[in-house]
């Protein structure tokens, strides 16, 4: 049995032309999971729009994706601002003519006990992780509804329903996105638009290392809490995202696909 993470293996889950002639918009696409997801779509034939607030993240990411053979439009976007989101979508439609897939991956988070969380800290996370998802979904969704086709995948977190110390702002935002996913799935299915969510567990990224396991001891403690005794690779999470956006998931709608090796199932069992 080969149980190595997929990013360490060569095979692909989907045919290489699954998204040929499809435009995929990935928010937070310049780094981390967003960039890993954009790589997967690039390798599957997609044309890409990647969005980030920071141009210094976008340019290297776009260059890498072009080297993989993808046509790429990088757009500096602040998802907290509806006007910025509208400009992003206008640029994408001007360049590619359509947007078939939206991946709502942009996020903002930090750990803070609720009693120490300022109103400003609450607002900035809600604005990115909840309001920003709605602004992007509505703007792209109007185009998808008009065309009668669209696939939307949101990135959420298990603490949206389990809770978690220090995550009251992010948990509230992600719980809102879960409700949004399910509501729009039933509202927009008649328009040919499917809406689903992916819920990754622990995966290694620069942001996670800085926020969640700043020391080797903290990293090891978290790793031991995972039933499979390892973190996910970003490739494994990206595989799930591309699957939900693909024709192979055309009867999947309103679902939240959890990819955490069963970690959320073991909560409360006293694992060290």
Wavefront OBJ file of the C-alpha trace (Angstrom):
o trace
v 0.000 0.000 0.000
v 1.286 3.459 -0.968
v 0.269 5.877 1.782
v 2.613 8.735 0.914
v 0.960 12.165 0.515
v -0.092 12.740 -3.091
v 2.305 15.652 -3.563
v 5.133 13.118 -3.203
v 3.657 10.902 -5.938
v 3.339 11.500 -9.663
v -0.188 10.359 -10.563
v -3.112 12.728 -11.005
v -6.628 12.168 -9.742
v -8.403 13.789 -12.722
v -7.733 13.670 -16.487
v -5.263 16.332 -17.614
v -7.834 18.222 -19.711
v -10.655 18.268 -17.126
v -10.776 22.086 -17.059
v -9.663 22.856 -20.599
v -11.194 26.159 -21.794
v -12.566 26.799 -18.298
v -11.685 29.943 -16.344
v -10.988 29.350 -12.644
v -10.782 32.259 -10.188
v -8.863 31.549 -6.964
v -8.883 34.141 -4.194
v -5.829 34.091 -1.978
v -4.158 32.462 -4.966
v -0.677 33.860 -4.499
v 0.520 31.675 -1.627
v -0.214 28.577 0.440
v -3.279 26.502 -0.303
v -4.508 28.984 -2.903
v -1.342 28.641 -4.953
v -1.324 24.845 -4.538
v -4.911 24.794 -5.808
v -4.043 27.048 -8.737
v -1.201 24.659 -9.643
v -3.644 21.768 -9.765
v -6.063 23.654 -11.987
v -3.175 24.736 -14.227
v -2.105 21.117 -14.651
v -5.704 20.224 -15.518
v -5.915 22.711 -18.378
v -7.610 25.705 -16.743
v -7.159 29.365 -17.497
v -6.529 31.112 -14.193
v -7.340 34.309 -12.366
v -5.451 34.556 -9.083
v -6.290 37.300 -6.599
v -4.435 38.624 -3.572
v -4.091 41.900 -1.702
v -0.316 41.795 -2.185
v 1.209 42.218 -5.631
v 4.499 40.780 -4.348
v 2.700 37.460 -3.839
v 0.919 37.507 -7.190
v 3.768 38.107 -9.601
v 5.954 35.124 -8.586
v 2.874 32.880 -8.423
v 1.733 33.944 -11.889
v 5.211 33.341 -13.308
v 5.285 29.832 -11.825
v 1.838 28.993 -13.189
v 2.772 30.243 -16.648
v 5.788 27.951 -16.571
v 3.307 25.103 -16.065
v 1.621 26.134 -19.311
v -1.353 28.067 -17.921
v -2.726 31.381 -19.110
v -2.852 33.503 -15.952
v -4.317 36.863 -14.953
v -3.076 38.120 -11.559
v -5.353 40.754 -9.990
v -4.632 42.759 -6.851
v -7.896 42.501 -4.912
v -9.142 43.285 -1.424
v -12.113 40.974 -0.901
v -13.279 43.163 1.992
v -14.219 45.881 -0.519
v -17.142 45.190 -2.872
v -15.748 47.701 -5.369
v -12.419 45.875 -5.517
v -14.227 42.569 -6.034
v -16.275 44.063 -8.882
v -13.086 45.298 -10.556
v -11.529 41.829 -10.229
v -14.508 40.151 -11.885
v -14.649 42.772 -14.642
v -10.956 42.210 -15.387
v -11.460 38.439 -15.482
v -14.415 38.685 -17.858
v -12.618 41.154 -20.095
v -9.648 38.782 -20.354
v -11.371 35.392 -20.566
v -15.033 36.125 -21.350
v -16.417 33.857 -18.638
v -15.762 32.445 -15.170
v -16.756 28.813 -14.743
v -15.213 28.101 -11.330
v -14.757 30.219 -8.190
v -12.576 29.064 -5.293
v -13.128 31.193 -2.196
v -9.832 30.619 -0.406
v -8.832 34.098 0.845
v -8.678 34.110 4.634
v -7.469 36.085 7.611
v -6.977 34.569 11.038
v -5.047 34.748 14.278
v -5.481 33.096 17.653
v -6.985 35.243 20.425
v -9.054 34.419 23.513
v -12.504 35.962 23.133
v -12.047 38.179 26.198
v -8.907 39.671 24.633
v -10.268 40.071 21.107
v -10.820 43.702 20.148
v -13.786 44.859 18.038
v -11.256 45.717 15.328
v -9.752 42.225 15.432
v -13.230 40.689 15.190
v -14.160 42.928 12.255
v -11.061 42.303 10.161
v -11.517 38.505 10.256
v -15.272 38.675 9.619
v -14.698 41.108 6.753
v -12.254 38.772 4.997
v -13.502 35.294 5.866
v -17.274 35.885 5.729
v -18.130 39.171 4.037
v -15.394 38.714 1.442
v -16.707 35.261 0.540
v -20.183 36.684 0.028
v -18.970 39.631 -2.059
v -16.980 37.320 -4.356
v -19.727 34.704 -4.526
v -22.446 37.215 -5.329
v -20.420 39.051 -7.977
v -19.275 35.890 -9.740
v -22.587 34.154 -9.063
v -24.569 36.780 -10.980
v -22.435 36.012 -14.041
v -22.794 32.252 -13.522
v -26.566 32.503 -13.152
v -26.790 34.507 -16.379
v -24.769 31.825 -18.217
v -26.577 28.905 -16.550
v -23.378 27.271 -15.352
v -21.003 27.614 -12.424
v -19.031 25.757 -9.768
v -18.160 27.361 -6.431
v -15.989 25.792 -3.732
v -15.497 27.489 -0.372
v -12.721 26.694 2.105
v -13.941 26.347 5.707
v -12.697 24.840 8.985
v -13.980 22.181 11.396
v -14.085 24.612 14.301
v -17.080 26.147 12.530
v -19.078 23.392 14.267
v -16.738 21.962 16.909
v -15.519 25.288 18.268
v -11.918 25.846 19.253
v -10.059 27.987 21.783
v -8.917 31.304 20.379
v -10.996 31.069 17.202
v -14.287 32.786 18.070
v -13.943 35.294 15.199
v -12.829 32.769 12.597
v -15.241 30.079 13.804
v -18.148 32.505 13.492
v -17.016 33.485 10.002
v -16.532 29.912 8.815
v -19.871 28.818 10.307
v -21.453 31.598 8.272
v -19.731 30.310 5.133
v -21.004 26.785 5.807
v -24.556 28.169 6.071
v -23.973 30.248 2.936
v -22.725 27.178 1.058
v -25.803 25.132 1.879
v -28.260 27.974 1.282
v -26.854 28.954 -2.109
v -26.622 25.295 -3.112
v -30.401 24.980 -2.909
v -31.102 28.483 -4.225
v -28.828 28.347 -7.255
v -29.016 24.704 -8.346
v -31.886 25.564 -10.697
v -29.517 27.991 -12.433
v -26.911 25.295 -13.066
v -24.643 26.523 -10.267
v -23.276 24.035 -7.722
v -21.888 25.253 -4.379
v -19.796 23.076 -2.065
v -17.100 23.469 0.567
v -13.841 21.787 1.495
v -12.854 21.625 5.144
v -9.142 20.843 5.552
v -7.558 19.827 8.813
v -3.947 20.562 9.626
v -1.706 21.135 6.626
v 1.750 22.617 6.471
v 2.063 26.168 5.198
v 4.029 29.244 6.160
v 0.953 30.892 7.664
v 0.077 27.828 9.732
v 3.644 27.500 10.980
v 3.639 31.123 12.123
v 0.200 31.077 13.765
v -0.400 27.527 14.965
v 2.939 25.817 15.588
v 5.702 28.381 16.037
v 7.927 25.756 17.690
v 8.936 22.174 16.932
v 7.300 21.088 20.193
v 3.979 22.669 19.225
v 4.163 21.064 15.789
v 4.774 17.623 17.272
v 1.939 18.028 19.776
v -0.482 18.854 16.968
v 0.796 16.041 14.771
v 0.106 13.523 17.561
v -3.494 14.735 17.733
v -4.129 13.558 14.153
v -5.291 9.917 13.894
v -3.060 9.337 10.852
v -0.150 10.939 12.709
v 0.706 13.394 9.934
v -0.426 16.683 8.476
v -2.148 16.858 5.112
v -0.252 18.036 2.084
v -1.634 21.035 0.230
v -1.782 18.762 -2.818
v -4.250 16.470 -1.041
v -6.524 19.395 -0.173
v -6.222 20.805 -3.689
v -7.214 17.405 -5.109
v -10.474 17.614 -3.169
v -11.139 21.161 -4.359
v -10.573 20.283 -8.011
v -12.782 17.196 -7.653
v -15.720 19.219 -6.302
v -15.339 21.711 -9.159
v -15.109 18.971 -11.783
v -17.773 17.173 -13.881
v -17.108 14.067 -11.760
v -18.940 15.773 -8.878
v -21.911 17.020 -10.878
v -24.383 15.425 -8.442
v -22.619 16.779 -5.340
v -24.199 19.994 -4.084
v -24.315 21.739 -0.707
v -21.761 19.387 0.848
v -18.853 20.091 3.196
v -16.044 17.634 2.466
v -13.864 17.228 5.570
v -10.228 16.293 4.940
v -8.617 16.028 8.363
v -7.780 12.313 8.787
v -10.610 12.018 11.313
v -9.132 14.565 13.707
v -12.461 16.276 14.436
v -14.039 12.888 15.273
v -11.520 12.310 18.065
v -12.130 15.583 19.869
v -12.897 15.119 23.524
v -11.280 11.664 23.721
v -8.269 12.926 25.636
v -5.627 12.372 22.990
v -2.300 13.962 23.851
l 1 2 3 4 5 6 7 8 9 10 11 12 13 14 15 16 17 18 19 20 21 22 23 24 25 26 27 28 29 30 31 32 33 34 35 36 37 38 39 40 41 42 43 44 45 46 47 48 49 50 51 52 53 54 55 56 57 58 59 60 61 62 63 64 65 66 67 68 69 70 71 72 73 74 75 76 77 78 79 80 81 82 83 84 85 86 87 88 89 90 91 92 93 94 95 96 97 98 99 100 101 102 103 104 105 106 107 108 109 110 111 112 113 114 115 116 117 118 119 120 121 122 123 124 125 126 127 128 129 130 131 132 133 134 135 136 137 138 139 140 141 142 143 144 145 146 147 148 149 150 151 152 153 154 155 156 157 158 159 160 161 162 163 164 165 166 167 168 169 170 171 172 173 174 175 176 177 178 179 180 181 182 183 184 185 186 187 188 189 190 191 192 193 194 195 196 197 198 199 200 201 202 203 204 205 206 207 208 209 210 211 212 213 214 215 216 217 218 219 220 221 222 223 224 225 226 227 228 229 230 231 232 233 234 235 236 237 238 239 240 241 242 243 244 245 246 247 248 249 250 251 252 253 254 255 256 257 258 259 260 261 262 263 264 265 266 267 268 269 270 271 272
